[in-house]
Structure formats: C-alpha cells, structure tokens
Amino acid sequence: MNAPSQLLASSYVALGGAIGALLRYQNGRLLTYWLGARAVTAFPWATLVVNVVGSLIMGMLAGFLARHGPAGEQWRLFIGVGVLGGYTTFSSFSLEMMMLIERGQPLQALTYALVSLLAGLTALYLGLIVMRLAG
C-alpha cells in the first residue's frame, strides 16, 4: 500500500487527535465522578490512567504494525500519532523506551528517561518563572 498523501495523513492525525483529546477530557470527568473531586485533586489519577491505558494501546498498535507493516500506516497515523497523541504523549515515550531496551541499549534508555523527566520538569519550572516575572 502506498503512503497516504500529506493531506490525507494530516486528516488522519487531526481527526485522531480530536478524538484523543476528547477521550482524555471525558476520562478526567468520569474519574472525578467515580472517585470524587477530593481524590482526583489529591493524586493525579486521571493522568495516571490515561498514561497507562495509552501505553497499553500503543503496545497493541506496535504489535499490529509489526505484523502488518506498511499496510497499517493509516492506523499508525490515526491511532498512534492522532488518538494517542491527543490522549497522552506518555504512550510514545513508553514505546521509545521499550524499543531502546529491546535493542539492547539500556544505558540509552536510562539516559532518555532521566533527560526526559529532568528536562521536562525544568522546562515547566522555567515557564512558571517566566510567567510569574511577566505578571
């Protein structure tokens, strides 16, 4: 199967992203309903759930794509980049970590994990500082 045109590929990603963002929002609402506002503000249950579920789905998608190869490109774009991109980016991080581990690159996997965590937290903190100074 040929790769989809850029317009079609972008459409898969955009539609999937909208669905993923809506699912993430509804997940938060549902958990707040089930657990109560106090529980979901005391611990980030909604984020934990979307990250774990997203990682599970990414693993299933990776297995599907390994079996079907280029024929699954539209599913990779729609689900992997779009839906899971809108739902969580942790699923991509998890897939990349597992690929490094499975390729026998545990040091690179550890480095990637530490740099991702530290750089992300540092960038967020710097963003907070910038906005506090600007306000």
OpenMM code with the backbone's topology and positions (N, CA, C; nanometers):
from openmm import Vec3, app, unit

residues = "MET ASN ALA PRO SER GLN LEU LEU ALA SER SER TYR VAL ALA LEU GLY GLY ALA ILE GLY ALA LEU LEU ARG TYR GLN ASN GLY ARG LEU LEU THR TYR TRP LEU GLY ALA ARG ALA VAL THR ALA PHE PRO TRP ALA THR LEU VAL VAL ASN VAL VAL GLY SER LEU ILE MET GLY MET LEU ALA GLY PHE LEU ALA ARG HIS GLY PRO ALA GLY GLU GLN TRP ARG LEU PHE ILE GLY VAL GLY VAL LEU GLY GLY TYR THR THR PHE SER SER PHE SER LEU GLU MET MET MET LEU ILE GLU ARG GLY GLN PRO LEU GLN ALA LEU THR TYR ALA LEU VAL SER LEU LEU ALA GLY LEU THR ALA LEU TYR LEU GLY LEU ILE VAL MET ARG LEU ALA GLY".split()
positions = [
    Vec3(0.0845, -0.1180, 0.0000),
    Vec3(0.0000, 0.0000, 0.0000),
    Vec3(0.0891, 0.1244, 0.0000),
    Vec3(0.0517, 0.2220, -0.0790),
    Vec3(0.1259, 0.3472, -0.0847),
    Vec3(0.0970, 0.4310, 0.0396),
    Vec3(0.1935, 0.5134, 0.0744),
    Vec3(0.1731, 0.6049, 0.1864),
    Vec3(0.0634, 0.7035, 0.1486),
    Vec3(-0.0198, 0.7434, 0.2456),
    Vec3(-0.1254, 0.8398, 0.2141),
    Vec3(-0.0662, 0.9755, 0.1781),
    Vec3(-0.1403, 1.0530, 0.1016),
    Vec3(-0.0968, 1.1879, 0.0683),
    Vec3(-0.0795, 1.2682, 0.1968),
    Vec3(-0.0094, 1.3789, 0.1892),
    Vec3(0.0107, 1.4626, 0.3072),
    Vec3(-0.1215, 1.5143, 0.3623),
    Vec3(-0.2141, 1.5478, 0.2731),
    Vec3(-0.3445, 1.5961, 0.3173),
    Vec3(-0.4211, 1.4864, 0.3898),
    Vec3(-0.4220, 1.3663, 0.3333),
    Vec3(-0.4919, 1.2549, 0.3972),
    Vec3(-0.4240, 1.2166, 0.5287),
    Vec3(-0.2905, 1.2118, 0.5291),
    Vec3(-0.2167, 1.1800, 0.6512),
    Vec3(-0.2469, 1.2826, 0.7605),
    Vec3(-0.2476, 1.4100, 0.7234),
    Vec3(-0.2787, 1.5155, 0.8207),
    Vec3(-0.4217, 1.5033, 0.8709),
    Vec3(-0.5116, 1.4613, 0.7848),
    Vec3(-0.6515, 1.4425, 0.8250),
    Vec3(-0.6649, 1.3289, 0.9257),
    Vec3(-0.5930, 1.2187, 0.9020),
    Vec3(-0.5942, 1.1077, 0.9985),
    Vec3(-0.5468, 1.1566, 1.1356),
    Vec3(-0.4367, 1.2307, 1.1359),
    Vec3(-0.3791, 1.2786, 1.2624),
    Vec3(-0.4731, 1.3782, 1.3306),
    Vec3(-0.5295, 1.4700, 1.2538),
    Vec3(-0.6180, 1.5720, 1.3121),
    Vec3(-0.7435, 1.5087, 1.3717),
    Vec3(-0.8059, 1.4184, 1.2979),
    Vec3(-0.9264, 1.3527, 1.3486),
    Vec3(-0.8933, 1.2692, 1.4719),
    Vec3(-0.7854, 1.1930, 1.4649),
    Vec3(-0.7444, 1.1125, 1.5796),
    Vec3(-0.7108, 1.1988, 1.6998),
    Vec3(-0.6416, 1.3101, 1.6769),
    Vec3(-0.6051, 1.3999, 1.7858),
    Vec3(-0.7274, 1.4581, 1.8553),
    Vec3(-0.8277, 1.4953, 1.7768),
    Vec3(-0.9511, 1.5482, 1.8350),
    Vec3(-1.0195, 1.4409, 1.9198),
    Vec3(-1.0236, 1.3197, 1.8688),
    Vec3(-1.0850, 1.2101, 1.9443),
    Vec3(-1.0069, 1.1831, 2.0725),
    Vec3(-0.8737, 1.1798, 2.0632),
    Vec3(-0.7905, 1.1545, 2.1810),
    Vec3(-0.8061, 1.2611, 2.2877),
    Vec3(-0.8096, 1.3877, 2.2454),
    Vec3(-0.8263, 1.4966, 2.3424),
    Vec3(-0.9619, 1.4874, 2.4111),
    Vec3(-1.0654, 1.4551, 2.3359),
    Vec3(-1.1986, 1.4404, 2.3938),
    Vec3(-1.2020, 1.3222, 2.4917),
    Vec3(-1.1370, 1.2114, 2.4547),
    Vec3(-1.1319, 1.0952, 2.5438),
    Vec3(-1.0582, 1.1286, 2.6740),
    Vec3(-0.9505, 1.2048, 2.6620),
    Vec3(-0.8757, 1.2426, 2.7830),
    Vec3(-0.9624, 1.3287, 2.8752),
    Vec3(-1.0307, 1.4247, 2.8171),
    Vec3(-1.1187, 1.5121, 2.8950),
    Vec3(-1.2294, 1.4311, 2.9623),
    Vec3(-1.2926, 1.3426, 2.8875),
    Vec3(-1.4014, 1.2622, 2.9422),
    Vec3(-1.3504, 1.1646, 3.0483),
    Vec3(-1.2287, 1.1138, 3.0299),
    Vec3(-1.1673, 1.0274, 3.1305),
    Vec3(-1.1557, 1.1021, 3.2639),
    Vec3(-1.1098, 1.2263, 3.2588),
    Vec3(-1.0980, 1.3073, 3.3800),
    Vec3(-1.2325, 1.3311, 3.4462),
    Vec3(-1.3330, 1.3589, 3.3646),
    Vec3(-1.4678, 1.3809, 3.4187),
    Vec3(-1.5220, 1.2539, 3.4829),
    Vec3(-1.5017, 1.1404, 3.4168),
    Vec3(-1.5518, 1.0134, 3.4688),
    Vec3(-1.4838, 0.9767, 3.6006),
    Vec3(-1.3522, 0.9939, 3.6064),
    Vec3(-1.2808, 0.9616, 3.7305),
    Vec3(-1.3209, 1.0555, 3.8438),
    Vec3(-1.3452, 1.1815, 3.8115),
    Vec3(-1.3916, 1.2747, 3.9134),
    Vec3(-1.5283, 1.2309, 3.9661),
    Vec3(-1.6138, 1.1852, 3.8759),
    Vec3(-1.7460, 1.1359, 3.9162),
    Vec3(-1.7328, 1.0115, 4.0042),
    Vec3(-1.6487, 0.9164, 3.9624),
    Vec3(-1.6332, 0.7905, 4.0356),
    Vec3(-1.5628, 0.8079, 4.1698),
    Vec3(-1.4512, 0.8823, 4.1689),
    Vec3(-1.3674, 0.8914, 4.2881),
    Vec3(-1.3973, 1.0132, 4.3742),
    Vec3(-1.4555, 1.1148, 4.3154),
    Vec3(-1.4818, 1.2388, 4.3864),
    Vec3(-1.3716, 1.3402, 4.3627),
    Vec3(-1.4097, 1.4659, 4.3720),
    Vec3(-1.3161, 1.5749, 4.3442),
    Vec3(-1.1961, 1.5735, 4.4389),
    Vec3(-1.2195, 1.5387, 4.5640),
    Vec3(-1.1106, 1.5377, 4.6619),
    Vec3(-1.0018, 1.4380, 4.6232),
    Vec3(-1.0427, 1.3180, 4.5812),
    Vec3(-0.9460, 1.2134, 4.5444),
    Vec3(-0.8659, 1.2514, 4.4203),
    Vec3(-0.9330, 1.3100, 4.3210),
    Vec3(-0.8606, 1.3409, 4.1962),
    Vec3(-0.7750, 1.4661, 4.2073),
    Vec3(-0.7982, 1.5471, 4.3102),
    Vec3(-0.7079, 1.6601, 4.3322),
    Vec3(-0.5937, 1.6220, 4.4266),
    Vec3(-0.6125, 1.5173, 4.5061),
    Vec3(-0.5078, 1.4722, 4.5981),
    Vec3(-0.4011, 1.3906, 4.5257),
    Vec3(-0.4389, 1.3246, 4.4168),
    Vec3(-0.3455, 1.2426, 4.3392),
    Vec3(-0.3895, 1.2485, 4.1931),
    Vec3(-0.2936, 1.2572, 4.0996),
    Vec3(-0.3302, 1.2718, 3.9581),
    Vec3(-0.3788, 1.1414, 3.8935),
    Vec3(-0.4916, 1.0908, 3.9426),
    Vec3(-0.5454, 0.9639, 3.8931),
    Vec3(-0.5748, 0.9682, 3.7434),
    Vec3(-0.6337, 1.0755, 3.6971),
    Vec3(-0.6728, 1.0831, 3.5555),
    Vec3(-0.5505, 1.0726, 3.4647),
    Vec3(-0.4450, 1.1428, 3.4980),
    Vec3(-0.3236, 1.1372, 3.4167),
    Vec3(-0.2612, 0.9991, 3.4232),
    Vec3(-0.2579, 0.9402, 3.5409),
    Vec3(-0.2041, 0.8057, 3.5549),
    Vec3(-0.2822, 0.7074, 3.4680),
    Vec3(-0.4139, 0.7156, 3.4721),
    Vec3(-0.4968, 0.6235, 3.3941),
    Vec3(-0.4727, 0.6416, 3.2449),
    Vec3(-0.4738, 0.7666, 3.1958),
    Vec3(-0.4547, 0.7846, 3.0511),
    Vec3(-0.3148, 0.7407, 3.0085),
    Vec3(-0.2151, 0.7615, 3.0922),
    Vec3(-0.0802, 0.7188, 3.0565),
    Vec3(-0.0685, 0.5667, 3.0491),
    Vec3(-0.1274, 0.4972, 3.1451),
    Vec3(-0.1201, 0.3510, 3.1451),
    Vec3(-0.2043, 0.2933, 3.0315),
    Vec3(-0.3260, 0.3408, 3.0164),
    Vec3(-0.4118, 0.2917, 2.9084),
    Vec3(-0.3506, 0.3247, 2.7726),
    Vec3(-0.2992, 0.4464, 2.7590),
    Vec3(-0.2351, 0.4854, 2.6331),
    Vec3(-0.1155, 0.3979, 2.6017),
    Vec3(-0.0385, 0.3630, 2.7015),
    Vec3(0.0775, 0.2757, 2.6811),
    Vec3(0.0334, 0.1358, 2.6391),
    Vec3(-0.0729, 0.0857, 2.6994),
    Vec3(-0.1264, -0.0442, 2.6600),
    Vec3(-0.1707, -0.0425, 2.5139),
    Vec3(-0.2441, 0.0601, 2.4761),
    Vec3(-0.2913, 0.0698, 2.3378),
    Vec3(-0.1738, 0.0869, 2.2420),
    Vec3(-0.0727, 0.1647, 2.2817),
    Vec3(0.0452, 0.1820, 2.1954),
    Vec3(0.1165, 0.0490, 2.1757),
    Vec3(0.1252, -0.0311, 2.2802),
    Vec3(0.1861, -0.1634, 2.2669),
    Vec3(0.1084, -0.2522, 2.1720),
    Vec3(-0.0240, -0.2477, 2.1825),
    Vec3(-0.1072, -0.3261, 2.0924),
    Vec3(-0.0911, -0.2770, 1.9487),
    Vec3(-0.0857, -0.1459, 1.9306),
    Vec3(-0.0676, -0.0899, 1.7968),
    Vec3(0.0686, -0.1285, 1.7398),
    Vec3(0.1731, -0.1211, 1.8221),
    Vec3(0.3076, -0.1581, 1.7758),
    Vec3(0.3104, -0.3046, 1.7328),
    Vec3(0.2432, -0.3913, 1.8080),
    Vec3(0.2354, -0.5322, 1.7705),
    Vec3(0.1603, -0.5511, 1.6402),
    Vec3(0.0524, -0.4781, 1.6231),
    Vec3(-0.0257, -0.4843, 1.4988),
    Vec3(0.0595, -0.4379, 1.3806),
    Vec3(0.1288, -0.3255, 1.3991),
    Vec3(0.2096, -0.2703, 1.2901),
    Vec3(0.3281, -0.3604, 1.2561),
    Vec3(0.3835, -0.4280, 1.3569),
    Vec3(0.4941, -0.5205, 1.3314),
    Vec3(0.4469, -0.6355, 1.2432),
    Vec3(0.3228, -0.6752, 1.2582),
    Vec3(0.2667, -0.7846, 1.1802),
    Vec3(0.2224, -0.7396, 1.0418),
    Vec3(0.1689, -0.6168, 1.0314),
    Vec3(0.1087, -0.5721, 0.9061),
    Vec3(0.1935, -0.4717, 0.8288),
    Vec3(0.3002, -0.4213, 0.8895),
    Vec3(0.3931, -0.3324, 0.8207),
    Vec3(0.3273, -0.2098, 0.7595),
    Vec3(0.3721, -0.1735, 0.6392),
    Vec3(0.3248, -0.0505, 0.5745),
    Vec3(0.1735, -0.0476, 0.5505),
    Vec3(0.1094, -0.1636, 0.5468),
    Vec3(-0.0354, -0.1677, 0.5268),
    Vec3(-0.1091, -0.1017, 0.6425),
    Vec3(-0.0435, -0.0878, 0.7579),
    Vec3(-0.1066, -0.0270, 0.8744),
    Vec3(-0.0712, 0.1194, 0.8935),
    Vec3(-0.0142, 0.1837, 0.7929),
    Vec3(0.0302, 0.3228, 0.8075),
    Vec3(-0.0844, 0.4154, 0.8478),
    Vec3(-0.2008, 0.3987, 0.7892),
    Vec3(-0.3128, 0.4863, 0.8245),
    Vec3(-0.3538, 0.4666, 0.9694),
    Vec3(-0.3385, 0.3432, 1.0234),
    Vec3(-0.3694, 0.3180, 1.1635),
    Vec3(-0.2643, 0.3794, 1.2543),
    Vec3(-0.1386, 0.3750, 1.2121),
    Vec3(-0.0313, 0.4390, 1.2895),
    Vec3(-0.0578, 0.5885, 1.3008),
    Vec3(-0.0947, 0.6496, 1.1888),
    Vec3(-0.1217, 0.7934, 1.1886),
    Vec3(-0.2453, 0.8265, 1.2713),
    Vec3(-0.3535, 0.7525, 1.2493),
    Vec3(-0.4795, 0.7818, 1.3177),
    Vec3(-0.4724, 0.7510, 1.4673),
    Vec3(-0.4289, 0.6301, 1.5022),
    Vec3(-0.4284, 0.5894, 1.6435),
    Vec3(-0.3007, 0.6337, 1.7145),
    Vec3(-0.1847, 0.5985, 1.6584),
    Vec3(-0.0585, 0.6247, 1.7268),
    Vec3(-0.0253, 0.7720, 1.7394),
    Vec3(-0.0325, 0.8437, 1.6269),
    Vec3(0.0023, 0.9864, 1.6293),
    Vec3(-0.1177, 1.0704, 1.6725),
    Vec3(-0.2352, 1.0393, 1.6170),
    Vec3(-0.3538, 1.1205, 1.6443),
    Vec3(-0.4200, 1.0924, 1.7774),
    Vec3(-0.4881, 0.9779, 1.7876),
    Vec3(-0.5646, 0.9477, 1.9096),
    Vec3(-0.4741, 0.9469, 2.0325),
    Vec3(-0.3663, 0.8692, 2.0266),
    Vec3(-0.2794, 0.8613, 2.1446),
    Vec3(-0.2018, 0.9898, 2.1672),
    Vec3(-0.1739, 1.0638, 2.0597),
    Vec3(-0.1093, 1.1945, 2.0755),
    Vec3(-0.1999, 1.2936, 2.1474),
    Vec3(-0.3297, 1.2860, 2.1193),
    Vec3(-0.4254, 1.3718, 2.1882),
    Vec3(-0.4601, 1.3209, 2.3267),
    Vec3(-0.4538, 1.1906, 2.3432),
    Vec3(-0.4895, 1.1279, 2.4704),
    Vec3(-0.3728, 1.1368, 2.5683),
    Vec3(-0.2521, 1.1038, 2.5210),
    Vec3(-0.1324, 1.1080, 2.6040),
    Vec3(-0.0090, 1.1025, 2.5165),
    Vec3(0.0967, 1.1675, 2.5561),
    Vec3(0.2239, 1.1503, 2.4862),
    Vec3(0.3113, 1.0489, 2.5586),
    Vec3(0.2685, 1.0077, 2.6754),
    Vec3(0.3461, 0.9101, 2.7506),
    Vec3(0.3526, 0.7770, 2.6777),
    Vec3(0.2502, 0.7468, 2.5985),
    Vec3(0.2492, 0.6213, 2.5249),
    Vec3(0.3639, 0.6163, 2.4240),
    Vec3(0.3930, 0.7276, 2.3591),
    Vec3(0.5067, 0.7325, 2.2663),
    Vec3(0.6380, 0.7171, 2.3416),
    Vec3(0.6481, 0.7842, 2.4541),
    Vec3(0.7666, 0.7723, 2.5381),
    Vec3(0.7882, 0.6265, 2.5791),
    Vec3(0.6803, 0.5597, 2.6204),
    Vec3(0.6902, 0.4197, 2.6613),
    Vec3(0.7370, 0.3312, 2.5469),
    Vec3(0.6828, 0.3530, 2.4280),
    Vec3(0.7228, 0.2748, 2.3115),
    Vec3(0.8709, 0.2969, 2.2800),
    Vec3(0.9140, 0.4206, 2.2814),
    Vec3(1.0541, 0.4505, 2.2508),
    Vec3(1.1478, 0.3898, 2.3549),
    Vec3(1.1072, 0.3949, 2.4816),
    Vec3(1.1872, 0.3335, 2.5875),
    Vec3(1.2008, 0.1830, 2.5643),
    Vec3(1.0894, 0.1166, 2.5341),
    Vec3(1.0912, -0.0275, 2.5129),
    Vec3(1.1736, -0.0642, 2.3901),
    Vec3(1.1685, 0.0181, 2.2872),
    Vec3(1.2492, -0.0095, 2.1681),
    Vec3(1.3980, -0.0035, 2.2015),
    Vec3(1.4387, 0.0949, 2.2809),
    Vec3(1.5786, 0.1041, 2.3219),
    Vec3(1.6181, -0.0168, 2.4058),
    Vec3(1.5325, -0.0565, 2.4973),
    Vec3(1.5613, -0.1722, 2.5827),
    Vec3(1.5697, -0.2990, 2.4995),
    Vec3(1.4738, -0.3201, 2.4096),
    Vec3(1.4733, -0.4410, 2.3271),
    Vec3(1.5907, -0.4459, 2.2295),
    Vec3(1.6431, -0.3295, 2.1925),
    Vec3(1.7610, -0.3258, 2.1037),
    Vec3(1.8898, -0.3442, 2.1829),
    Vec3(1.8781, -0.3686, 2.3125),
    Vec3(1.9963, -0.3901, 2.3943),
    Vec3(2.0712, -0.2625, 2.4259),
    Vec3(1.9982, -0.1522, 2.4423),
    Vec3(2.0589, -0.0233, 2.4711),
    Vec3(2.0054, 0.0316, 2.6045),
    Vec3(2.0327, -0.0411, 2.7139),
    Vec3(1.9760, 0.0021, 2.8423),
    Vec3(2.0312, 0.1364, 2.8897),
    Vec3(2.1565, 0.1665, 2.8609),
    Vec3(2.2125, 0.2957, 2.9019),
    Vec3(2.1440, 0.4107, 2.8296),
    Vec3(2.1187, 0.3933, 2.6994),
    Vec3(2.0480, 0.4963, 2.6244),
    Vec3(1.9041, 0.5111, 2.6760),
    Vec3(1.8418, 0.3988, 2.7123),
    Vec3(1.7054, 0.4034, 2.7655),
    Vec3(1.7027, 0.4802, 2.8975),
    Vec3(1.7961, 0.4507, 2.9849),
    Vec3(1.8030, 0.5207, 3.1127),
    Vec3(1.8312, 0.6700, 3.0918),
    Vec3(1.9245, 0.6992, 3.0022),
    Vec3(1.9567, 0.8393, 2.9717),
    Vec3(1.8342, 0.9118, 2.9185),
    Vec3(1.7637, 0.8479, 2.8259),
    Vec3(1.6426, 0.9074, 2.7682),
    Vec3(1.5382, 0.9341, 2.8764),
    Vec3(1.5190, 0.8382, 2.9660),
    Vec3(1.4206, 0.8542, 3.0727),
    Vec3(1.4584, 0.9693, 3.1657),
    Vec3(1.5833, 0.9719, 3.2080),
    Vec3(1.6266, 1.0765, 3.3006),
    Vec3(1.6247, 1.2148, 3.2368),
    Vec3(1.6757, 1.2239, 3.1139),
    Vec3(1.6774, 1.3532, 3.0451),
    Vec3(1.5344, 1.4009, 3.0201),
    Vec3(1.4461, 1.3101, 2.9781),
    Vec3(1.3068, 1.3480, 2.9530),
    Vec3(1.2412, 1.4027, 3.0794),
    Vec3(1.2591, 1.3325, 3.1888),
    Vec3(1.1980, 1.3746, 3.3145),
    Vec3(1.2572, 1.5065, 3.3642),
    Vec3(1.3892, 1.5124, 3.3709),
    Vec3(1.4537, 1.6328, 3.4233),
    Vec3(1.4343, 1.7541, 3.3327),
    Vec3(1.4485, 1.7342, 3.2027),
    Vec3(1.4307, 1.8461, 3.1093),
    Vec3(1.2852, 1.8931, 3.1096),
    Vec3(1.1915, 1.7992, 3.1141),
    Vec3(1.0505, 1.8375, 3.1171),
    Vec3(1.0151, 1.9160, 3.2417),
    Vec3(1.0605, 1.8684, 3.3564),
    Vec3(1.0329, 1.9396, 3.4816),
    Vec3(1.1026, 2.0753, 3.4849),
    Vec3(1.2247, 2.0800, 3.4359),
    Vec3(1.2986, 2.2065, 3.4323),
    Vec3(1.2303, 2.3060, 3.3400),
    Vec3(1.1898, 2.2602, 3.2213),
    Vec3(1.1225, 2.3488, 3.1266),
    Vec3(0.9913, 2.4005, 3.1856),
    Vec3(0.9155, 2.3137, 3.2500),
    Vec3(0.7907, 2.3572, 3.3118),
    Vec3(0.8183, 2.4615, 3.4192),
    Vec3(0.9192, 2.4373, 3.5014),
    Vec3(0.9539, 2.5313, 3.6076),
    Vec3(0.9971, 2.6660, 3.5496),
    Vec3(1.0786, 2.6621, 3.4435),
    Vec3(1.1203, 2.7868, 3.3789),
    Vec3(1.0009, 2.8616, 3.3207),
    Vec3(0.9069, 2.7883, 3.2635),
    Vec3(0.7859, 2.8519, 3.2125),
    Vec3(0.7074, 2.9206, 3.3225),
    Vec3(0.6970, 2.8539, 3.4376),
    Vec3(0.6288, 2.9151, 3.5524),
    Vec3(0.7006, 3.0424, 3.5976),
    Vec3(0.8331, 3.0356, 3.6042),
    Vec3(0.9115, 3.1531, 3.6476),
    Vec3(0.8902, 3.2687, 3.5506),
    Vec3(0.8990, 3.2408, 3.4206),
    Vec3(0.8814, 3.3455, 3.3190),
    Vec3(0.7445, 3.4120, 3.3354),
    Vec3(0.6411, 3.3329, 3.3528),
    Vec3(0.5074, 3.3895, 3.3647),
    Vec3(0.4885, 3.4633, 3.4961),
    Vec3(0.5525, 3.4184, 3.6015),
    Vec3(0.5442, 3.4887, 3.7294),
    Vec3(0.6146, 3.6241, 3.7205),
    Vec3(0.7291, 3.6258, 3.6517),
    Vec3(0.8021, 3.7515, 3.6333),
    Vec3(0.7262, 3.8475, 3.5423),
    Vec3(0.6562, 3.7918, 3.4429),
    Vec3(0.5834, 3.8761, 3.3492),
    Vec3(0.4570, 3.9322, 3.4120),
    Vec3(0.4053, 3.8635, 3.5139),
    Vec3(0.2773, 3.9057, 3.5749),
    Vec3(0.3007, 4.0035, 3.6797),
] * unit.nanometer
topology = app.Topology()
chain = topology.addChain("A")
for resn in residues:
    res = topology.addResidue(resn, chain)
    for name in ("N", "CA", "C"):
        topology.addAtom(name, app.Element.getBySymbol(name[0]), res)
